[in-house]
Amino acid sequence: MKLYSIYDAKANTFCAPFECVSNGVAIRQLMDLVDNEKTTVSKYPEDFSLYFVGDFDTDSGALLALDTVPVLVMHAKDAIQ
């Protein structure tokens, strides 16, 4: 399972990671946040970005972190339709 986190540029911090099966599903979840007027991501999309941060092995329970910095998947402002 892939792990993702949303980075908040104003807070200068990553949010708690969440799991998705692919980048496409994670992007869809980000798009849902952008489309939901009640979320902070919707109100300030320029402040948030989606990052891939590692993997979770469901067989062993191991967290597999990246050898490098988190990988940018999409800026929230680019999810605006």
LINBELTA-V136791 format. One record per residue. SS is DSSP state (helix for helix, strand for strand, loop for the rest). OMEGA is omega in radians with two decimals (* if undefined). D_CENTER is the distance of its C-alpha to the mean C-alpha in Angstrom with 1 decimal. Layout:
BEGIN
ss->{SS,SS}
omega->{OMEGA,OMEGA}
d_center->{D_CENTER,D_CENTER}
END
This chain:
BEGIN
ss->{loop,strand,strand,strand,strand,strand,strand,strand,loop,loop,loop,loop,strand,strand,loop,loop,loop,strand,strand,strand,loop,loop,helix,helix,helix,helix,helix,helix,helix,helix,helix,helix,helix,helix,helix,loop,loop,loop,loop,helix,helix,helix,helix,loop,helix,helix,helix,strand,strand,strand,strand,strand,strand,strand,strand,strand,loop,loop,loop,loop,loop,loop,strand,strand,strand,loop,loop,loop,loop,loop,strand,strand,strand,strand,strand,helix,helix,helix,helix,loop,loop}
omega->{-3.13,3.14,-3.11,3.06,3.06,3.14,3.10,-3.07,3.13,3.12,-3.12,-3.11,3.03,3.06,3.12,-3.13,3.06,-3.06,3.04,-3.13,-3.11,3.05,-3.11,3.12,3.11,3.09,3.12,3.11,3.07,3.12,3.07,3.10,3.13,-3.10,-3.11,-3.06,-3.12,-3.08,3.06,3.11,3.11,-3.10,-3.07,-3.05,3.13,-3.11,-2.98,3.11,3.13,3.14,2.94,-3.05,3.11,-3.12,3.03,3.13,-3.09,3.11,-3.07,-3.07,-3.10,2.98,-3.09,-3.12,3.08,3.07,-3.11,3.09,3.09,-3.07,3.11,3.09,-3.10,2.97,-3.13,-3.13,3.12,3.11,-3.13,-3.10,*}
d_center->{13.7,10.5,8.1,4.4,3.7,3.8,7.1,10.2,12.9,15.7,15.2,14.5,12.2,8.8,8.2,9.2,7.3,7.4,9.1,9.6,12.5,11.3,9.2,11.1,10.3,6.5,7.6,10.2,8.3,6.9,10.5,11.9,10.6,12.1,15.2,15.8,18.1,18.0,14.5,14.1,11.3,14.2,16.7,15.2,12.8,14.1,12.7,8.9,6.6,3.4,4.7,6.5,8.4,11.2,13.0,14.9,18.4,19.6,23.2,23.5,20.8,19.9,16.6,16.5,14.9,14.7,18.0,16.5,13.9,10.1,9.9,8.6,7.6,8.1,9.3,9.3,13.1,13.3,12.2,15.4,18.0}
END
